[in-house]
Amino acid sequence: MENENHKSTAGAFITGIIFGGIIGSVLALLYAPKSGREFREDIKKKSSDIKHDADILYSEAKEKASDLMDEGLKKVEELRKEAEQKLEEAKTKATELIDKTKKWAEEMKDKAEEKFEPMKEIVDEAETSIKDKKGKIKQAIEASKQKFHEEIDKVKSKKA
Protein backbone atom coordinates (compact mmCIF):
# COMPACT_ATOMS: atom_id res chain seq x y z
CA MET A 1 0.00 0.00 0.00
CA GLU A 2 2.83 2.38 0.89
CA ASN A 3 4.59 1.44 -2.35
CA GLU A 4 1.47 2.34 -4.34
CA ASN A 5 1.24 5.75 -2.62
CA HIS A 6 4.92 6.36 -3.39
CA LYS A 7 4.37 5.51 -7.09
CA SER A 8 1.30 7.72 -7.22
CA THR A 9 3.09 10.64 -5.58
CA ALA A 10 6.12 10.25 -7.85
CA GLY A 11 3.92 10.10 -10.93
CA ALA A 12 2.04 13.22 -9.88
CA PHE A 13 5.32 15.03 -9.22
CA ILE A 14 6.71 14.10 -12.65
CA THR A 15 3.45 15.12 -14.33
CA GLY A 16 3.56 18.44 -12.49
CA ILE A 17 7.13 19.09 -13.60
CA ILE A 18 6.29 18.33 -17.22
CA PHE A 19 3.17 20.48 -17.31
CA GLY A 20 4.95 23.25 -15.44
CA GLY A 21 7.74 23.12 -17.98
CA ILE A 22 5.26 23.23 -20.84
CA ILE A 23 3.40 26.21 -19.41
CA GLY A 24 6.68 28.02 -18.65
CA SER A 25 7.95 27.34 -22.18
CA VAL A 26 4.76 28.63 -23.79
CA LEU A 27 4.81 31.77 -21.64
CA ALA A 28 8.51 32.33 -22.43
CA LEU A 29 7.78 32.01 -26.13
CA LEU A 30 4.86 34.41 -25.95
CA TYR A 31 6.77 37.13 -24.11
CA ALA A 32 10.16 36.72 -25.84
CA PRO A 33 10.84 39.31 -28.54
CA LYS A 34 11.32 37.15 -31.66
CA SER A 35 10.38 37.32 -35.30
CA GLY A 36 7.37 35.40 -36.63
CA ARG A 37 9.58 32.77 -38.25
CA GLU A 38 11.65 32.20 -35.10
CA PHE A 39 8.47 32.17 -33.05
CA ARG A 40 6.90 29.53 -35.33
CA GLU A 41 10.08 27.42 -35.21
CA ASP A 42 10.13 27.68 -31.41
CA ILE A 43 6.46 26.67 -31.25
CA LYS A 44 7.15 23.75 -33.62
CA LYS A 45 10.10 22.63 -31.48
CA LYS A 46 8.15 23.02 -28.26
CA SER A 47 5.20 21.13 -29.80
CA SER A 48 7.57 18.32 -30.69
CA ASP A 49 9.00 18.37 -27.15
CA ILE A 50 5.50 18.35 -25.67
CA LYS A 51 4.49 15.41 -27.89
CA HIS A 52 7.65 13.56 -26.86
CA ASP A 53 6.95 14.25 -23.16
CA ALA A 54 3.33 13.16 -23.63
CA ASP A 55 4.50 9.91 -25.27
CA ILE A 56 6.80 9.27 -22.31
CA LEU A 57 3.95 9.95 -19.85
CA TYR A 58 1.67 7.66 -21.83
CA SER A 59 4.28 4.87 -21.80
CA GLU A 60 4.80 5.28 -18.06
CA ALA A 61 1.05 5.28 -17.40
CA LYS A 62 0.63 2.21 -19.59
CA GLU A 63 3.44 0.45 -17.75
CA LYS A 64 1.98 1.38 -14.34
CA ALA A 65 -1.46 0.16 -15.44
CA SER A 66 0.09 -3.10 -16.62
CA ASP A 67 1.96 -3.47 -13.33
CA LEU A 68 -1.21 -2.80 -11.35
CA MET A 69 -3.10 -5.33 -13.48
CA ASP A 70 -0.38 -7.93 -12.88
CA GLU A 71 -0.43 -7.24 -9.13
CA GLY A 72 -4.22 -7.51 -9.11
CA LEU A 73 -4.15 -10.82 -10.97
CA LYS A 74 -1.51 -12.17 -8.59
CA LYS A 75 -3.62 -11.14 -5.60
CA VAL A 76 -6.72 -12.76 -7.11
CA GLU A 77 -4.77 -15.97 -7.70
CA GLU A 78 -3.42 -15.92 -4.13
CA LEU A 79 -6.94 -15.44 -2.75
CA ARG A 80 -8.28 -18.23 -4.96
CA LYS A 81 -5.57 -20.62 -3.75
CA GLU A 82 -6.19 -19.61 -0.14
CA ALA A 83 -9.93 -20.19 -0.56
CA GLU A 84 -9.29 -23.63 -2.08
CA GLN A 85 -6.97 -24.50 0.80
CA LYS A 86 -9.55 -23.39 3.38
CA LEU A 87 -12.23 -25.41 1.57
CA GLU A 88 -10.04 -28.52 1.62
CA GLU A 89 -9.31 -28.01 5.32
CA ALA A 90 -13.03 -27.68 6.03
CA LYS A 91 -13.78 -30.84 4.02
CA THR A 92 -11.08 -32.73 5.92
CA LYS A 93 -12.38 -31.56 9.30
CA ALA A 94 -15.96 -32.41 8.32
CA THR A 95 -14.90 -35.88 7.18
CA GLU A 96 -12.97 -36.43 10.42
CA LEU A 97 -15.98 -35.32 12.46
CA ILE A 98 -18.30 -37.63 10.52
CA ASP A 99 -15.90 -40.55 10.97
CA LYS A 100 -15.58 -39.87 14.71
CA THR A 101 -19.36 -39.64 15.05
CA LYS A 102 -19.85 -42.93 13.18
CA LYS A 103 -17.22 -44.62 15.36
CA TRP A 104 -18.85 -43.25 18.53
CA ALA A 105 -22.31 -44.40 17.38
CA GLU A 106 -20.95 -47.88 16.61
CA GLU A 107 -19.29 -48.07 20.05
CA MET A 108 -22.53 -47.00 21.75
CA LYS A 109 -24.45 -49.62 19.75
CA ASP A 110 -21.95 -52.31 20.79
CA LYS A 111 -22.14 -51.26 24.45
CA ALA A 112 -25.94 -51.25 24.33
CA GLU A 113 -25.94 -54.71 22.80
CA GLU A 114 -23.53 -55.93 25.50
CA LYS A 115 -25.77 -54.57 28.26
CA PHE A 116 -29.03 -55.79 26.75
CA GLU A 117 -27.80 -59.26 25.72
CA PRO A 118 -28.12 -60.68 29.27
CA MET A 119 -31.52 -59.03 29.60
CA LYS A 120 -32.61 -60.56 26.29
CA GLU A 121 -31.57 -63.96 27.53
CA ILE A 122 -33.51 -63.41 30.77
CA VAL A 123 -36.57 -62.24 28.82
CA ASP A 124 -36.30 -65.25 26.48
CA GLU A 125 -36.02 -67.60 29.45
CA ALA A 126 -38.98 -65.91 31.17
CA GLU A 127 -41.03 -66.17 27.99
CA THR A 128 -40.19 -69.87 27.65
CA SER A 129 -40.98 -70.43 31.31
CA ILE A 130 -44.29 -68.58 30.99
CA LYS A 131 -45.23 -70.67 27.95
CA ASP A 132 -44.37 -73.87 29.83
CA LYS A 133 -46.34 -72.77 32.90
CA LYS A 134 -49.22 -71.63 30.74
CA GLY A 135 -49.31 -75.09 29.19
CA LYS A 136 -49.20 -76.72 32.63
CA ILE A 137 -51.93 -74.38 33.91
CA LYS A 138 -54.11 -75.29 30.92
CA GLN A 139 -53.53 -78.96 31.63
CA ALA A 140 -54.37 -78.43 35.30
CA ILE A 141 -57.55 -76.52 34.36
CA GLU A 142 -58.54 -79.24 31.90
CA ALA A 143 -57.84 -81.90 34.51
CA SER A 144 -59.86 -79.93 37.08
CA LYS A 145 -62.75 -79.58 34.63
CA GLN A 146 -62.60 -83.27 33.94
CA LYS A 147 -62.66 -84.09 37.67
CA PHE A 148 -65.47 -81.56 38.21
CA HIS A 149 -67.58 -83.18 35.47
CA GLU A 150 -66.81 -86.61 36.84
CA GLU A 151 -67.90 -85.53 40.33
CA ILE A 152 -71.08 -83.99 38.94
CA ASP A 153 -71.81 -87.19 37.07
CA LYS A 154 -71.24 -89.21 40.28
CA VAL A 155 -73.56 -86.93 42.21
CA LYS A 156 -76.24 -87.20 39.52
CA SER A 157 -75.93 -90.97 39.42
CA LYS A 158 -76.31 -91.24 43.21
CA LYS A 159 -79.43 -89.13 43.13
CA ALA A 160 -80.99 -91.05 40.39
Secondary structure, 3 states (H helix, E strand, C coil): CHHHHHHHHHHHHHHHHHHHHHHHHHHHHHHCCCCHHHHHHHHHHHHHHHHHHHHHHHHHHHHHHHHHHHHHHHHHHHHHHHHHHHHHHHHHHHHHHHHHHHHHHHHHHHHHHHHHHHHHHHHHHHHHHHHHHHHHHHHHHHHHHHHHHHHHHHHHHHHC
